[in-house]
Amino acid sequence: MSNAAQDLAAALQRQAVRKVAAAPAARGADWRMATVTAVHSDGTVTADGIVCRRLETYSAPAVGDLIIISQSGAGSWITLGRTATTG
């Protein structure tokens, strides 16, 4: 492949990465663990800087809870609830 073709391929790859990073729908859904830093009266919590809607089953949330959060392909966040403690 020529240098011009390699440069074009690299530029297209960089552009694709930028577009995917800017569009949650392109990334698809994902989940991870996070620590609750704030509990809100509107049914949401903030965990690791992300505001998440609580499921009804996640009752009595508290700051410091280790929770599972999930992001939809459209970018919305929910929390599935607290993880089990060890011991």
C-alpha positions in Angstrom: 0.0 0.0 0.0 1.3 3.5 -0.9 2.0 6.2 1.7 -1.0 8.1 0.5 -3.3 5.1 0.9 -1.9 4.4 4.4 -2.4 8.0 5.4 -6.0 7.9 4.1 -6.7 4.7 6.0 -5.3 6.1 9.2 -7.3 9.3 8.8 -10.5 7.3 8.2 -9.8 5.2 11.3 -9.3 8.3 13.5 -12.5 9.8 12.2 -14.4 6.6 12.9 -13.1 6.5 16.4 -14.2 10.1 17.0 -17.6 9.5 15.6 -18.2 6.4 17.7 -17.0 8.2 20.9 -19.5 11.0 20.2 -22.5 8.7 19.5 -23.7 6.3 22.2 -25.9 4.5 19.7 -22.8 3.5 17.7 -21.2 2.0 20.8 -24.2 -0.1 21.9 -25.2 -0.8 25.5 -22.7 -1.4 28.3 -22.6 -1.9 32.1 -20.1 -1.4 34.9 -19.7 -1.0 38.6 -19.8 2.4 40.3 -19.9 4.0 43.7 -22.9 6.1 44.7 -21.9 9.7 45.5 -25.4 11.2 45.8 -29.0 10.1 46.3 -31.7 12.3 44.8 -35.4 12.5 45.6 -36.5 12.1 41.9 -35.6 8.4 41.8 -32.0 8.9 40.6 -28.6 8.5 42.1 -25.2 9.9 41.0 -22.5 7.3 40.8 -19.0 8.1 39.6 -20.3 11.4 38.2 -23.1 9.7 36.2 -26.8 10.3 37.0 -28.7 7.0 36.8 -32.4 6.2 37.1 -33.0 3.6 39.9 -35.0 0.4 39.3 -37.9 0.0 41.8 -36.1 -2.9 43.3 -33.1 -0.7 44.4 -34.7 0.6 47.5 -33.0 2.7 50.2 -29.9 3.7 48.2 -27.1 5.2 50.2 -23.9 7.1 49.5 -21.1 4.6 49.3 -23.1 1.8 47.8 -21.3 -0.2 45.1 -23.8 -0.6 42.3 -24.2 -1.9 38.8 -25.0 0.8 36.2 -26.0 0.2 32.6 -26.1 2.5 29.6 -28.5 2.0 26.8 -27.4 2.4 23.2 -29.3 5.8 23.2 -27.1 7.0 26.1 -29.6 6.7 29.0 -28.3 5.3 32.3 -30.0 3.0 34.9 -28.8 1.3 38.0 -29.7 -2.3 38.5 -29.0 -1.9 42.2 -26.5 -2.6 45.0 -24.0 -5.5 44.7 -23.7 -8.1 47.5 -21.3 -7.5 50.3 -18.6 -10.0 51.1 -18.6 -11.8 54.4 
